[in-house]
Amino acid sequence: MSEEIYTHKKNGLKIFSRVPIPKKSGDYVYFIKIGNERLYKIGTTNRPLQRIKEHLKNYSQNIEILWFSPRYAEFTPVRVERNFIREHQNNPFFHYVPKDRFIIDNEVTEVIVKVRKEYPITL
């Protein structure tokens, strides 16, 4: 179940989260749902909440945070993001949208992000 963690003062858009937001500085991978459709984004950040707020502004839709990775060394998150995109770009259930986004078919109920171990994310 998602919890509302932020509401934009001017436009009323909201950020919801299923997971705690990392507070320690470091590099992270995240997986978010944009709006009410099946549009998802994988990304990297060293400023978790600030980065999600930037997405809220850019997409003008509510955002749900589905997953944050543990904190990693500087280059690990970028490698994980690239590997995920490469692995799913040709998957018939994942429709790649430039800038690290996917429209994922309704048949898919879970994705797995592989770092050192596998992290299942329920859609």
C-alpha positions in Angstrom: 0.0 0.0 0.0 1.3 3.4 -1.0 1.6 6.3 1.4 1.3 9.9 0.3 4.6 11.6 1.1 4.4 14.9 -0.8 1.8 17.3 -2.4 2.9 20.1 -4.7 1.7 23.4 -3.3 0.6 24.9 -6.6 -0.8 22.1 -8.8 -1.8 19.6 -6.1 0.1 16.7 -7.7 1.2 14.0 -5.3 4.1 11.6 -4.7 3.2 8.3 -3.2 5.6 5.7 -1.9 5.5 2.0 -1.1 9.0 2.1 0.3 11.0 4.4 2.7 12.9 7.2 1.0 16.6 6.9 1.5 18.0 9.6 3.8 21.8 8.9 3.6 23.8 10.4 0.9 24.9 8.0 -1.8 23.9 6.7 -5.2 20.6 4.8 -5.7 18.5 3.2 -8.4 14.8 3.9 -8.3 11.7 2.5 -10.1 8.6 4.7 -10.3 5.2 4.6 -11.9 4.1 7.8 -13.7 0.4 8.7 -13.6 -2.4 6.2 -13.7 -1.4 4.3 -16.8 1.3 1.6 -17.2 4.2 4.1 -17.7 7.2 3.2 -15.6 10.7 4.7 -15.2 14.0 3.4 -13.9 16.6 5.9 -12.9 19.5 6.8 -10.8 20.0 9.6 -8.3 22.1 10.8 -5.4 19.3 13.0 -4.1 16.2 10.7 -3.9 13.3 12.9 -2.9 14.5 15.9 -4.8 14.8 13.8 -8.0 11.3 12.5 -7.7 10.0 16.0 -7.2 11.7 17.0 -10.4 9.8 14.1 -12.2 6.6 15.4 -10.7 7.2 18.8 -12.2 8.3 17.4 -15.6 5.5 14.9 -16.1 2.7 16.8 -14.5 1.2 13.6 -13.2 1.1 11.8 -9.8 4.1 9.6 -9.2 4.3 6.4 -7.2 7.7 5.2 -5.9 7.8 1.5 -6.2 11.4 0.8 -5.2 14.7 2.3 -4.1 17.9 0.3 -4.1 20.3 0.1 -1.2 23.1 2.7 -1.4 25.8 1.8 -3.9 29.2 3.0 -5.1 29.1 5.8 -7.7 29.1 3.7 -10.9 26.9 0.8 -9.9 23.5 2.5 -10.3 24.3 3.6 -13.8 25.3 0.1 -14.7 22.2 -1.4 -13.2 20.0 1.1 -15.1 21.7 0.4 -18.4 21.5 -3.4 -17.9 17.8 -3.2 -17.1 17.1 -1.1 -20.2 19.2 -3.4 -22.4 17.5 -6.5 -21.0 14.0 -5.2 -21.5 14.1 -3.1 -24.7 13.3 -6.1 -26.9 10.9 -7.8 -24.5 7.5 -7.9 -26.3 5.7 -7.0 -23.0 7.9 -3.9 -22.4 7.5 -1.0 -24.8 10.6 1.2 -24.5 10.0 5.0 -24.5 13.2 7.1 -24.7 14.6 8.5 -21.5 14.5 5.2 -19.5 10.8 4.7 -19.5 8.7 1.7 -20.4 5.0 1.1 -21.0 4.5 -2.4 -19.5 1.7 -4.6 -20.6 -1.0 -5.6 -18.1 0.1 -9.2 -18.2 3.3 -8.3 -16.4 2.7 -8.0 -12.6 6.3 -8.0 -11.4 9.7 -6.9 -12.7 13.1 -7.8 -11.3 16.0 -5.4 -11.0 19.3 -7.2 -10.7 22.2 -5.6 -8.8 24.2 -8.0 -6.7 21.0 -9.9 -6.0 17.6 -9.8 -7.5 14.9 -7.3 -6.3 11.4 -8.2 -7.3 9.1 -5.1 -7.7 5.3 -5.6 -7.8 3.6 -3.5 -10.4 
